[in-house]
């Protein structure tokens, strides 16, 4: 499919089949994340890939939605602020870089027939504890990864007129 179709096809999946994700597809998704652009190409991130089977209860402590643990895998994108590019005004780009990585990951997954759901409203303290994330590393965003067991709903988005300004604010 072409890129426009891919963007249109991607949606936040909230029901997953228990079918395992093939290792080859997982590697393709992870490779898309690896190739994502980051500020100054510093790649200040780490990905944590975890299997949900048998760990559903502890993962509900991170994000308490039944569909979150239906997928066979969860991928967590963590930023490492100390390894990120910092703009002259001290803005640390680790969060921006993690967002770009996740965007590449979810688009690659969609292209392979897999479903994802961008999750930022999780409990970072629980994620740190359960996944053994060190203090200097920030869990930024996560997604289930699996085969969708639902259908996309129509996308509600603002018009370009509401979102785009030309030349000046």
N, C-alpha and C positions, 0 to 999 in steps of 0.2 A: 504494500500500500504506500501511497505517497505521503509526504509529511503532513499535508493539510488533512487528509483522511485520518491519519494517526491522531492528530490533535483532537479532531472531532470525536473519534472513537473512545478516547480515554475518559474514564469516569471513576468516581469513588465507589469502589465495590464494597458492599456491606453484607454479602453472603458468599461463602466459599464452599466448594466441594472439598471433600477430604483427600482427593487424589494427590499423590506426591508430585512435586515439581521435579522434572528431569534435571539431572546434574548439568547436562549441556545447556539447558535453558537458563539455569541459575548462573552458570559461568558467563553466559552472554549478557545477562542483566548486570552482573558485577563488573564486567568489562566495560559496559557503557558508563557505569559510575566512575570507573578508573579514568576513562578518557574525558570526563567532564572538565571544562575549563575552570580553573581556580585563579584567584588573584596572584599574579607573579608566578603562576604555575607551581605554587608551594605545596599543594595537596595536603592541607592541614586537617585531614579527616581519617577516620577509621570506620569500617563497616563491621557490624556484628550481625552474623546470620545465626538465628536460633530456630530449632525445631520446637513446635508447640506441643506435640503429642506427649501426654503424661505430665505436662507442665502448665496445663490450662489454668489451674487455680492460682499459681504464683503470678502468671502473666496478667490475670484479672486485677491483681494489685497494681500493676503498671497502668492499665487502661481497662476499665470495667465494662466492656461490651462483649456480648456473646460472640458476635461475628469476628471480633479481633482474634480470637483463638481458634476459629474454625479453619483458617488457612493452615497449611502444613508448616509454613515458615513465617518468621517475622524478621525484617531487616531494620536495624537501627543505624542511623547515620550520626556519628559523633564528631564534634569539632574539637580541635586542639588549638586553643587560642594562642598559646606560646609559640606555635609553629606557623601561624598565619601572617599574611601581609597586613601591615598597619598603615593606614593613610596618615598623612601629615597632621591631621586633627585628632589623631589617636583612635579613629574608628577601626576596630578589629574586624577583618573580613571573614572570620571563621564561620559565622552564621550564614553569610551570603554564599560562601563556598559550599557549605553543607546543603543549602537549598538548591543550588545548581546541580550538585551531585544527585540529590533525590529526584529532581526533575528528569535528568537523563535516565535514571534507574526506572522510574515509573513509565516513561515513554517506551523504553526498550521492552519492559514487561508487557505493555499493551500490544506492541508489535508482535510479540510471541504468543499472544492469546491468553496472557496471564492477567490477573486482576491485582490491584493495589488500592490503598486508601491512605492518603497523606494524613498523618496523625501528629499533631503538635501538642494537643491537650492531654498529655499523659503525666503521670507522677514521676518527675525526674529522680526523686529520692528513692522510690521503689525500684526504678530502673537501675540506678547505681548499685543498690544492694543486691538485687537479683542477678544482674549481669556482671558484677565485679568491676564496674567502671571506676577508674581512679579519679581522684578529686580534680586533677589538672585537665581532665577530659570532660567535655560537655555533651550529654545526650541531647540532640537537637530535634530530630524528627525520626519517625519510624513508620513502617508500613507492613501490613500483612502481605504475603505473596502466595498466590495460589490461583486455582481456576475459578472463575466467577460462577456463582450459582444464583444469579439474579440478572435483571435487565437494566440497562441505563435508563434514567429518567431524563426528561428534557432539561437541558442546561439553561439556567437563568443567569444571564450575564448583562451587565450594563452595555449600552451602545458605545460605539467609538466616539460619538459626539460628546458623551459624558466623561470619557476617559483621556482624550487626546487634546493637547494644546500645541499649536504650531508657533514657533519663533519665540514666544514669551508666555509667561503665565497669564 
